Amino acid sequence: MSYATIDRAVFAELQDTAGADFVQELLQTFFEEAPVMLTELREAHEAGNADAFRRAAHSLKSNSLTFGAQALAAMARELELGGLAAAPTADALAALQGEYDRAAAALAALSHG
């Protein structure tokens, strides 16, 4: 299944419900915390820590859904459900990082547009 980088309807609904200023604050937090989650995923993968891996993937998925970052959320969900048993490769984590970069850029553009 193919997802848009950002579901604009979800993002617009968030802005309508929470207000543009509060969404800016939420985005700033997301931009600060998501890279930490990505680092936690890589470190948990390298250490073989299944619980930490699953928690970081879950948090990234949930936060991504808040902003309509559907593709990022779907990728994080796959990692959450598969866990270390699915033996995610460095390529999968690199792809997740790339999708985060795309989503962050799209969210930044939407928030200023």
SERO-992256 format. One record per residue (C-alpha): residue number from 1; x, y, z. Coordinates in pm, 1 decimal, padded with zeros to 6 digits. Each point is the difference from the previous one (the first is absolute). Example, Ala and Ser with C-alpha at 12.3 -4.5 7.8 and 13.67 -1.06 7.14 Angstrom:
<r k="1" xx="01230.0" yy="-00450.0" zz="00780.0"/>
<r k="2" xx="00137.0" yy="00344.0" zz="-00066.0"/>
This chain:
<r k="1" xx="00000.0" yy="00000.0" zz="00000.0"/>
<r k="2" xx="00128.3" yy="00344.7" zz="-00086.7"/>
<r k="3" xx="-00044.5" yy="00295.1" zz="00233.7"/>
<r k="4" xx="00040.5" yy="00370.6" zz="-00053.3"/>
<r k="5" xx="00282.2" yy="00154.4" zz="00196.8"/>
<r k="6" xx="-00252.9" yy="00218.8" zz="00185.3"/>
<r k="7" xx="-00377.0" yy="-00043.7" zz="-00000.6"/>
<r k="8" xx="-00094.8" yy="00364.8" zz="-00037.7"/>
<r k="9" xx="-00353.9" yy="-00060.1" zz="00129.7"/>
<r k="10" xx="00135.7" yy="-00138.8" zz="00328.0"/>
<r k="11" xx="00241.1" yy="00291.4" zz="00033.3"/>
<r k="12" xx="-00272.9" yy="00255.3" zz="-00077.7"/>
<r k="13" xx="-00235.6" yy="-00161.2" zz="00252.0"/>
<r k="14" xx="00272.8" yy="00015.8" zz="00265.1"/>
<r k="15" xx="00051.0" yy="00369.8" zz="-00070.4"/>
<r k="16" xx="-00374.8" yy="00066.0" zz="00007.6"/>
<r k="17" xx="-00042.7" yy="-00189.4" zz="00325.6"/>
<r k="18" xx="00313.0" yy="00104.7" zz="00188.4"/>
<r k="19" xx="00079.5" yy="00333.2" zz="-00163.5"/>
<r k="20" xx="00294.9" yy="00087.9" zz="-00219.6"/>
<r k="21" xx="00213.7" yy="00136.6" zz="00285.7"/>
<r k="22" xx="-00037.2" yy="-00314.8" zz="00208.5"/>
<r k="23" xx="00071.2" yy="-00218.1" zz="-00304.2"/>
<r k="24" xx="00323.6" yy="00198.3" zz="-00046.4"/>
<r k="25" xx="00096.5" yy="-00091.0" zz="00356.3"/>
<r k="26" xx="-00090.1" yy="-00364.9" zz="-00058.5"/>
<r k="27" xx="00203.9" yy="-00004.3" zz="-00319.4"/>
<r k="28" xx="00302.1" yy="00148.0" zz="00173.4"/>
<r k="29" xx="-00020.9" yy="-00277.0" zz="00259.4"/>
<r k="30" xx="-00036.0" yy="-00260.2" zz="-00275.2"/>
<r k="31" xx="00302.6" yy="00139.5" zz="-00184.6"/>
<r k="32" xx="00201.2" yy="-00026.2" zz="00322.4"/>
<r k="33" xx="-00124.1" yy="-00341.2" zz="00117.4"/>
<r k="34" xx="-00030.3" yy="-00200.5" zz="-00322.3"/>
<r k="35" xx="00377.1" yy="00000.2" zz="-00068.4"/>
<r k="36" xx="00050.0" yy="-00127.6" zz="00355.6"/>
<r k="37" xx="-00249.9" yy="-00280.5" zz="-00069.0"/>
<r k="38" xx="00183.4" yy="-00089.1" zz="-00319.1"/>
<r k="39" xx="00327.1" yy="-00016.7" zz="00193.5"/>
<r k="40" xx="-00167.4" yy="-00216.1" zz="00265.0"/>
<r k="41" xx="-00120.6" yy="-00236.3" zz="-00274.0"/>
<r k="42" xx="00349.8" yy="-00035.9" zz="-00143.8"/>
<r k="43" xx="00157.9" yy="-00047.1" zz="00342.4"/>
<r k="44" xx="-00263.6" yy="-00252.6" zz="00110.0"/>
<r k="45" xx="00048.8" yy="-00189.0" zz="-00326.2"/>
<r k="46" xx="00376.1" yy="-00010.1" zz="00047.4"/>
<r k="47" xx="-00036.2" yy="-00107.7" zz="00365.2"/>
<r k="48" xx="-00269.0" yy="-00257.8" zz="-00073.6"/>
<r k="49" xx="-00236.8" yy="00173.7" zz="00244.4"/>
<r k="50" xx="-00342.7" yy="-00104.1" zz="-00128.1"/>
<r k="51" xx="-00202.0" yy="00195.6" zz="00257.6"/>
<r k="52" xx="00181.6" yy="00328.2" zz="-00062.5"/>
<r k="53" xx="-00027.5" yy="-00058.6" zz="-00375.9"/>
<r k="54" xx="-00375.1" yy="-00058.4" zz="00017.9"/>
<r k="55" xx="-00057.2" yy="00301.2" zz="00229.4"/>
<r k="56" xx="00195.0" yy="00237.9" zz="-00224.7"/>
<r k="57" xx="-00180.2" yy="-00126.0" zz="-00311.5"/>
<r k="58" xx="-00336.6" yy="00035.4" zz="00175.0"/>
<r k="59" xx="00074.0" yy="00356.7" zz="00112.4"/>
<r k="60" xx="00116.0" yy="00101.3" zz="-00346.2"/>
<r k="61" xx="-00310.0" yy="-00155.9" zz="-00155.7"/>
<r k="62" xx="-00238.0" yy="00172.9" zz="00240.4"/>
<r k="63" xx="00163.0" yy="00339.9" zz="-00032.8"/>
<r k="64" xx="00009.4" yy="-00028.0" zz="-00379.1"/>
<r k="65" xx="-00371.2" yy="-00078.5" zz="-00016.2"/>
<r k="66" xx="-00077.2" yy="00316.3" zz="00196.0"/>
<r k="67" xx="00126.4" yy="00211.2" zz="-00290.1"/>
<r k="68" xx="-00121.9" yy="-00220.0" zz="-00283.7"/>
<r k="69" xx="00347.3" yy="-00134.7" zz="-00083.4"/>
<r k="70" xx="-00158.4" yy="-00319.0" zz="-00129.3"/>
<r k="71" xx="00297.2" yy="-00157.8" zz="-00176.8"/>
<r k="72" xx="00229.0" yy="00058.5" zz="00298.0"/>
<r k="73" xx="-00262.0" yy="-00142.2" zz="00235.6"/>
<r k="74" xx="-00047.9" yy="-00306.2" zz="-00220.1"/>
<r k="75" xx="00371.7" yy="-00070.2" zz="-00008.6"/>
<r k="76" xx="00030.1" yy="00042.6" zz="00377.2"/>
<r k="77" xx="-00302.6" yy="-00226.2" zz="00049.3"/>
<r k="78" xx="00164.8" yy="-00275.7" zz="-00203.3"/>
<r k="79" xx="00307.5" yy="00023.3" zz="00221.7"/>
<r k="80" xx="-00212.6" yy="00009.6" zz="00314.7"/>
<r k="81" xx="-00196.5" yy="-00309.6" zz="-00097.2"/>
<r k="82" xx="00297.0" yy="-00188.8" zz="-00141.2"/>
<r k="83" xx="00238.7" yy="00094.0" zz="00276.1"/>
<r k="84" xx="00348.0" yy="-00140.1" zz="00002.7"/>
<r k="85" xx="-00136.3" yy="-00341.1" zz="-00096.8"/>
<r k="86" xx="-00060.1" yy="00138.6" zz="-00346.8"/>
<r k="87" xx="00372.0" yy="00084.3" zz="-00005.0"/>
<r k="88" xx="-00031.0" yy="00350.7" zz="-00141.0"/>
<r k="89" xx="00304.1" yy="00085.7" zz="-00196.3"/>
<r k="90" xx="00202.1" yy="00317.4" zz="00003.2"/>
<r k="91" xx="-00165.8" yy="00067.1" zz="-00337.7"/>
<r k="92" xx="-00345.6" yy="-00000.8" zz="00163.6"/>
<r k="93" xx="00117.1" yy="00244.0" zz="00264.6"/>
<r k="94" xx="00164.2" yy="00219.2" zz="-00265.2"/>
<r k="95" xx="-00326.4" yy="-00001.2" zz="-00198.0"/>
<r k="96" xx="-00185.4" yy="00103.3" zz="00315.4"/>
<r k="97" xx="00246.8" yy="00285.7" zz="00050.3"/>
<r k="98" xx="-00052.3" yy="00110.0" zz="-00360.7"/>
<r k="99" xx="-00376.7" yy="-00000.8" zz="00042.7"/>
<r k="100" xx="00031.9" yy="00201.5" zz="00320.4"/>
<r k="101" xx="00211.0" yy="00255.2" zz="-00188.7"/>
<r k="102" xx="-00268.5" yy="00026.4" zz="-00271.9"/>
<r k="103" xx="-00281.5" yy="00025.3" zz="00255.4"/>
<r k="104" xx="00182.0" yy="00262.0" zz="00207.3"/>
<r k="105" xx="00062.5" yy="00213.3" zz="-00309.1"/>
<r k="106" xx="-00363.2" yy="-00032.6" zz="-00112.2"/>
<r k="107" xx="-00129.9" yy="00082.9" zz="00348.6"/>
<r k="108" xx="00225.6" yy="00303.3" zz="00024.7"/>
<r k="109" xx="-00127.2" yy="00122.6" zz="-00336.5"/>
<r k="110" xx="-00363.4" yy="-00058.8" zz="00095.0"/>
<r k="111" xx="00035.7" yy="00175.3" zz="00332.1"/>
<r k="112" xx="00135.7" yy="00311.0" zz="-00169.8"/>
<r k="113" xx="-00241.8" yy="-00010.2" zz="-00290.3"/>
